[in-house]
Amino acid sequence: MATTPEQQADILERLKNGVIEYDEDSVVKAAQEALGVEMDAYKAVMDGLAAGMDVVGVYFASGEYFVPEVLMCADALYAGLNLLRPHIKMEPGKMVKGTVVIGTVEGDIHDIGKNLVKMMFEVAGFTVHDLGRDVPLDQFVDKYMETDADIVCMSAMMTTTMIGMPVVIEKVRAKNPNARIMIGGAPINEDIAQKWGADGTGKDAPNALQEALNMIGVLRELGDQFKTERVQKEWGADGLLDAAKA
């Protein structure tokens, strides 16, 4: 069933607002309507549900929302995602062909933020290798080498555990100086990320949950960049297939 741009915009707005207002029933109804009119499920997730979480992140950073509200917003997002995700078509031209290794560093068992980041990577089309929490440092390096991942993503909630991050960064850089590394969590800021040689973190993230919320917006903007990089990685900058990688 064909829909008008106005109808699609209305559905997206209701998905977005349902997440912001942690209204699971509203999200489910809008998601079902999106499927009923054969709307692009990927667009519904990224421009509806994920866009809502972008706003939730702003509310959380400003103190308007606290952890309980954010978790209820996440529940609403999951309610819509559970309906829409099975209908997302993994078309090469639409989804990001990237690979991520993610985990919470050794000694740290806090993983709410990590799990939200993981979910949004998956929604964006990345293949995600989740190492879980309390991950031995060398396991990040080993998994990176095994998977030839595009991103290594580490989370830490405590100052006593974040000190493992530069160890991993150094070891990964020794294997591949061009590896992309993201770190986040309560004690992490941009100065620390730069000092340790990471490629990025959530700006002024007060905790791992804020890091996840900050990164959602980043992930929505990375698609074209990773598509280009991945094509060059697989085919070469000149557009010719590298026989050695075929």
C-alpha positions, 0 to 999 in steps of 0.5 A: 500500500502506497503512502504519502510523504505526509502519512510517513512523516506522521508515523515517524513523528508518533514513533519518535514521540512515543519513545520520548514519552515512554509510551509503549502502546503508542509506539506499538500502534505506530509500528504496526501502522508502519508495517500495515502500509508497507513503510520502509522498516529501516526508515521507521527505526532510524528516523522514528525510534532512534530519533526519539532516543536522540531527544531522550539523550538531550533530556538526560544530559540536561537533567530533565530525565533521569535513569528510570525515565530513560529505561522506560524510553528504552522499553518503548523503543524495544517494543517498536524494534521487536515489531520492525526489526524482522522486516528490515531488509538487509539491502547492501545499498541501505545498510552499513556493511561494518563490523564492531567488537564491543564490550565492557573492560575487565573488572567492570560489570556495568553494561546498560550503556554498552547494551544500548550502543550495541543495539543501535549498531545492530539496527544500523546494519553493523555486524556486532561481536559482543564480548559482554562485560568484565572482558579480559583486555587481550580478548578485545585485541584477539577478537579484533584480529579475528574479525578484522573489525571496523570499530573496537568499542570499549565501555568502563564505568569506574576509574579503576577499570578504565585504565585498561583501555589505553592498554587495549588501544596500544595493542590494537594500534600495534596491529593496525595503526588505522583501527577505529576505537571508541571508548565511553563511560562515566569517567571518560571525556574527550581529553582522556580519549585524545590522550589515549589515542581513541577516535571518539567518545560521547561529549561530556558523558556523565555515565555509560548510559549517556555515552550510549545516548550520545553515540546513537546520533553519531551512528545515524550519521556514520552510514555513508562514511562506512559504506565508502570505507568498506567499498574501498577496503573490499574493492580498492580505491580505484573501484576494482576488485582486489583479487587477493580479497575476492 
